[in-house]
Amino acid sequence: MADIVSTQITDAVTQANVKVLGDSPAMALSNLYQTISQSLSLSAQNAVTSQQQTNIIHQTTTTQGVSLLYSVDTAAIGSATGKVIRAETPDTLTNVIAVVNALKDLK
């Protein structure tokens, strides 16, 4: 025996299917737009992060260089002062004074 389906039910199912099919292009485009906007914002964020990391590297290099410049003279003067303090003979004292004068001329 054949089952008879109400025309109202078949009409409702057909309308629901037509609505889904009609909304599909709009949903696909909205998903595409959202994906593109997220990709562009991530690439902009990566560019900013890369630029900040480059600036940090430059600042670190400059700080290390300045620190090295300041520490070289300090170490030489400290070494000379230590030799003067430990000097027991006038010859050693004369040699240390000559070294300190030579270091002053390098500046």
C-alpha positions in Angstrom: 0.0 0.0 0.0 1.4 3.4 -1.0 1.8 6.0 1.7 0.3 9.4 0.8 2.3 12.4 1.9 0.6 15.7 2.5 1.3 18.4 -0.1 1.9 20.9 2.7 4.8 18.7 4.1 6.4 18.3 0.7 6.0 22.1 0.0 7.7 22.9 3.4 10.6 20.5 2.7 11.1 22.0 -0.8 11.1 25.5 0.5 13.7 24.7 3.1 15.9 23.1 0.5 15.5 26.1 -1.8 16.4 28.5 1.1 19.6 26.5 1.9 20.6 26.5 -1.8 19.9 30.2 -2.1 21.9 31.1 1.0 25.0 29.0 0.0 26.7 31.5 -2.3 26.4 34.3 0.3 27.7 32.0 3.1 30.7 30.9 0.9 31.6 34.5 0.1 31.3 35.6 3.7 33.6 32.8 4.7 36.1 33.8 2.0 36.0 37.4 3.0 36.6 36.5 6.6 39.5 34.2 5.7 41.2 36.9 3.6 40.8 39.6 6.2 42.3 37.3 8.9 45.3 36.4 6.6 45.9 40.1 5.9 45.8 41.1 9.5 48.2 38.2 10.5 50.7 39.3 7.8 50.5 42.9 9.1 51.1 41.7 12.6 54.0 39.6 11.5 55.6 42.5 9.8 55.3 44.7 12.9 56.7 41.9 15.1 59.7 41.4 12.7 60.4 45.1 12.7 60.3 45.3 16.5 62.7 42.3 16.8 65.1 44.0 14.3 65.1 47.1 16.5 65.7 45.1 19.6 68.7 43.4 17.9 70.1 46.8 16.9 69.7 48.2 20.4 71.3 45.1 22.0 74.3 45.3 19.6 74.8 49.0 20.3 74.6 48.5 24.0 77.2 45.7 23.8 79.5 47.8 21.7 79.3 50.8 24.0 79.9 48.5 27.0 82.9 47.0 25.4 84.3 50.4 24.6 83.9 51.6 28.2 85.3 48.4 29.7 88.5 48.3 27.6 90.0 51.5 29.1 88.8 50.6 32.5 90.4 47.2 32.5 93.7 48.7 31.2 93.8 51.4 33.8 92.8 48.9 36.6 95.6 46.6 35.5 98.1 49.5 35.5 96.9 50.7 38.9 97.3 47.2 40.3 100.9 47.0 38.9 101.7 50.3 40.5 100.4 49.2 43.9 102.4 46.0 43.7 105.5 47.7 42.3 108.6 47.2 44.5 111.2 48.7 42.2 111.5 52.1 40.5 112.0 50.3 37.1 108.6 48.7 37.3 106.9 51.9 38.3 108.6 53.7 35.3 107.4 51.0 32.9 103.8 51.2 34.3 103.8 55.0 33.9 105.0 54.6 30.3 102.2 52.1 29.6 99.5 54.5 31.1 100.9 57.4 29.1 100.8 55.3 25.9 97.1 54.4 26.6 96.2 58.0 27.1 97.7 58.8 23.7 95.5 56.2 22.0 92.3 58.1 23.0 
